[in-house]
Amino acid sequence: MTHKTMRDFLTALEKKGLLRRISRPVDRTWEPAALAKWMYQAVPAEKCFGMYFENVKGSDIPIVTAALGANTAAYAVALDVEIDDINAAWVKACRNPIKPKIVDKAMCQEVVFTGKDVRLSSLPIPVWTPGKDVGPYLTTNTVTKDFDTGIQNMGVYRTMVRDETSVIPNLAPGRQGHQNMLTWSDKGKVAPIAWVIAAPPAVHFATVANLPYGADEIEIAGGMMGQPVNMVKAKTVDLMVPADAEIIIEGEIHPGETDMEGPFGEFAGYMGPIDRRPVVRITAITHRKNPIFYGYTSQMPPSESTTIQSLTNAGVMLKMLRYDLGEPSVSDVFIDLTFGGLLAHAIIAMKPGYPAHSKKVGRLVAAMSPIKRVTVVDDDVDIRDHSHVEWAMNSRYNPARDTVLIDDVYFPINMDPSVRSQTSQSTMGSKVVCDATQKIDAGTFSLPSKEIMMKALELWKEIGLPEFEIPKRAKLRIDRS
Ligand SMILES: Cc1cc2nc3c(=O)[nH]c(=O)nc-3n(C[C@H](O)[C@H](O)[C@H](O)COP(=O)(O)O)c2cc1C
């Protein structure tokens, strides 16, 4: 069972030495974000840590960032699994969703502000790209609902604080939150919306999963937690929200009310475009007593948002390929941790069963996800080892024969400058599938036999040469030598 609250997770993370408390008072308008930027830009991934800013100037509420996605190890702590078991945990959660439990009393509603008492400045909402963002932004889970089906959706949509009582979420056409909003506004109705801050980690991760429209992230989060997520009715809008979250912000989208949103530093490494988006009138802020504020560090990769999205969506994709699309031939999926896990590079390991099977799987991945590049390799390649994948590309991939280009792709996430023209914000993009599986039997590897290699390993130890851990790449190769 994974952690029931964000606090349980932070305690576990601290015990592993993966959380740092910073007691010096910080200015939320630049210091937490700028420090987190230094960490992701300069500290090796395995040494990154969650940041807990205990003293925020002008606020009683601490700010936590980078904890859920400090690195793969922190992400594994959040799911309470070993690093090697992350994909398996997602496959299991997606195959065994658990419906939420409705509760009457909730931690997230211990303190309630509505009407004239609503003030967004009561929360320490950070500025994430100081000096360049238009102002503070919420980078957390957003809840919307389909009017017709009543099914809720959760996604993270960057959300600009406009003033004390209104915000502008980046609900872009094509995204599920936008689709949900239309089910209300097309009928002239006011759409409910809410933000969930510092929920149980599984809720955070399920929120960034690319699930089919109509799939309820909360049930997948329950599957991951091994127990139902407690949900409570929001105070002022017709939505259910995670009861064990620290803070909830509730609001309404009135049909036709829009304003300009941005600029905001984006995961593609540039300042994202400014566009017209719906305005939300905030109707309530509720929280537990002495709450913690959580915001994701995103912007220039690597970052927390790229880490959590890549790791989550790799597991979800593996489940879909194996169990929804009839491809048990696929054994593993990795999404590179450098481009938001969205328009990024997915590497698929599989055992092809018939001619062009690997190309078919590559095309499926391209069609079912926002991934821009797909590389398919045999299951004798460690897909998390860059040098092993490069070797497969060099020795098994013949570009003219093994490339599939997919044209006329609309990317609803218009943050990627490579698919924009200088003058228009969103142009059509394309995708590529590189089939780097073996097409012929190329013979045995140019390594001594396994027997000789194992004897040499004993010799290595006997001589007292520096110790090493055998990487998966070496194991896979030596086993076949
Ligand atoms: C910090 C952060 C900010 C994000 N901002 C946006 C955004 O502004 N717009 C967007 O479409 N996706 C954004 N995403 C990605 C979505 O949350 C993610 O793709 C999610 O699956 C979308 O949910 P949906 O498919 O239900 O719409 C962001 C993710 C993170 C972690």
The ligand as an ORCA input file, in Angstrom:
! r2SCAN-3c Opt
* xyz 0 1
  C       3.758     20.962    -13.716
  C       2.912     20.487    -14.848
  C       2.274     21.407    -15.646
  C       1.472     20.996    -16.710
  N       0.833     21.926    -17.440
  C       0.032     21.540    -18.457
  C      -0.691     22.525    -19.173
  O      -0.643     23.705    -18.878
  N      -1.475     22.111    -20.197
  C      -1.565     20.774    -20.536
  O      -2.288     20.445    -21.444
  N      -0.877     19.822    -19.861
  C      -0.091     20.184    -18.821
  N       0.585     19.241    -18.108
  C       0.470     17.830    -18.517
  C      -0.859     17.219    -18.114
  O      -1.129     17.413    -16.764
  C      -0.917     15.724    -18.346
  O      -0.622     15.464    -19.689
  C      -2.254     15.137    -17.998
  O      -2.286     13.790    -18.330
  C      -3.356     15.847    -18.722
  O      -4.553     15.288    -18.348
  P      -5.685     14.994    -19.428
  O      -5.085     14.031    -20.420
  O      -6.729     14.371    -18.568
  O      -6.069     16.286    -20.039
  C       1.350     19.621    -17.010
  C       1.970     18.679    -16.192
  C       2.735     19.100    -15.114
  C       3.376     18.056    -14.219
*
